[in-house]
């Protein structure tokens, strides 16, 4: 079993139009590294100098990683990772 | 539109973030052109609504406008509140009486729904802590748009009623505002509906500037030394300051902006004031907000980084108020100025008091407090703290006894 990463619509030009990509990895960092390995065009969108950009929020099965162990959060097999733009609301 | 992080330019469309770095998009204007077309005299000739400042809003003169009568709320010289707080020059910008739904959100919604019509959208919606829900529902009804409103299920009854009455589909979500907000982002991305504070957010947020334009105009085309603004998502405080900068950029105000911007939050949900006080660049989100001030209960504010930066850069400060202090603030404003503000207004008054007492705001300088919502919507918060009315028989004797007027006369002695 792999982990699914949901790609937001405006980023799909860098994922061959795919809404969901299957990846592997034990932590959020490893999962996103594998995503970027498969679709290098997503690298600069998600990371700035190796750090996750401030305006993208990462959720594992509906849970915000900032309330867990951030990029070191463990990701179980079969989990769904969502990348959600942060600039909404208020 | 332009990305606030990398500066990449975008044509106007229903998108709120940069596809390169997820940074927020902001509307840009040609200030030289506006300066050549606009004068104080011209602005003063126009009807007193926020649309007086249309050149500074992202809606063309050939486009339909929703909410033509919004704005132009009173700037009240608040001498009795000033005395109570121990300051000399104080004003209250009173959006508690904004039209049509008694909060500053009428301004942002007016712009967002005008844009929705321009984009030929037929369904609009929002994630809301209440005031926005009221305004979207009312103004969408007036424009004949279908509406989906998503709110935290534990919201004040009055705010839910004041949304449902307009025929909007109200959906209470079992979760925090931030969870509701994330759901709306997912719906907007999938179905392309016009969510005013998601994919229409760059346009929506511009509406907040009109509060700043009106403050400067009502002060006689100049800026106050201090503004105290409540912070939920953190956009309003920035847009008021942007409005001041735009008035200077277009020559409508002659002196550069030196206003110190101060932000107010509730202690039970204080990600931005905490970031300011601890010197952190990016706020730490608050997972479970716990405050009576539900309209400011955004644990993960979209403009948190920008608001904290603005407060620091302008020499202002941020503070937060406990529930007790919020209630005291509401009562103080009501009892000195006759203005019944909602909990966010109580927060702003309470924080202003703290900033004055800690000398962050000098007592002899000019202060404007931004009151953004109406107390009739948050009656639940103070109902139990007010004295029950006395009940008497309708006789003069009972009235005199109750009001102490009878004491001068000897009571009849019962044998």
HADDOCK unambig.tbl for C-alpha pairs under 7 A between the chains (distance, minus, plus):
assign (segid A and resid 9 and name CA) (segid B and resid 189 and name CA) 6.47 0.50 0.50
assign (segid A and resid 10 and name CA) (segid B and resid 19 and name CA) 5.95 0.50 0.50
assign (segid A and resid 11 and name CA) (segid B and resid 19 and name CA) 6.22 0.50 0.50
assign (segid A and resid 45 and name CA) (segid B and resid 20 and name CA) 4.89 0.50 0.50
assign (segid A and resid 45 and name CA) (segid B and resid 21 and name CA) 4.77 0.50 0.50
assign (segid A and resid 46 and name CA) (segid B and resid 21 and name CA) 6.68 0.50 0.50
assign (segid A and resid 53 and name CA) (segid B and resid 21 and name CA) 6.90 0.50 0.50
assign (segid A and resid 55 and name CA) (segid B and resid 22 and name CA) 5.37 0.50 0.50
assign (segid A and resid 55 and name CA) (segid B and resid 23 and name CA) 5.78 0.50 0.50
assign (segid A and resid 56 and name CA) (segid B and resid 22 and name CA) 6.06 0.50 0.50
assign (segid A and resid 85 and name CA) (segid B and resid 22 and name CA) 5.97 0.50 0.50
assign (segid A and resid 86 and name CA) (segid B and resid 302 and name CA) 6.18 0.50 0.50
assign (segid A and resid 87 and name CA) (segid B and resid 17 and name CA) 6.77 0.50 0.50
assign (segid A and resid 87 and name CA) (segid B and resid 24 and name CA) 5.85 0.50 0.50
assign (segid A and resid 87 and name CA) (segid B and resid 302 and name CA) 4.78 0.50 0.50
assign (segid A and resid 88 and name CA) (segid B and resid 181 and name CA) 6.97 0.50 0.50
assign (segid A and resid 88 and name CA) (segid B and resid 197 and name CA) 5.88 0.50 0.50
assign (segid A and resid 88 and name CA) (segid B and resid 198 and name CA) 4.73 0.50 0.50
assign (segid A and resid 88 and name CA) (segid B and resid 302 and name CA) 5.78 0.50 0.50
assign (segid A and resid 89 and name CA) (segid B and resid 127 and name CA) 6.64 0.50 0.50
assign (segid A and resid 89 and name CA) (segid B and resid 181 and name CA) 5.99 0.50 0.50
assign (segid A and resid 89 and name CA) (segid B and resid 197 and name CA) 4.91 0.50 0.50
assign (segid A and resid 89 and name CA) (segid B and resid 198 and name CA) 6.08 0.50 0.50
assign (segid A and resid 89 and name CA) (segid B and resid 233 and name CA) 6.55 0.50 0.50
assign (segid A and resid 89 and name CA) (segid B and resid 302 and name CA) 6.48 0.50 0.50
assign (segid A and resid 90 and name CA) (segid B and resid 197 and name CA) 6.73 0.50 0.50
assign (segid A and resid 90 and name CA) (segid B and resid 232 and name CA) 6.08 0.50 0.50
assign (segid A and resid 90 and name CA) (segid B and resid 233 and name CA) 3.96 0.50 0.50
assign (segid A and resid 90 and name CA) (segid B and resid 301 and name CA) 6.85 0.50 0.50
assign (segid A and resid 90 and name CA) (segid B and resid 302 and name CA) 6.97 0.50 0.50
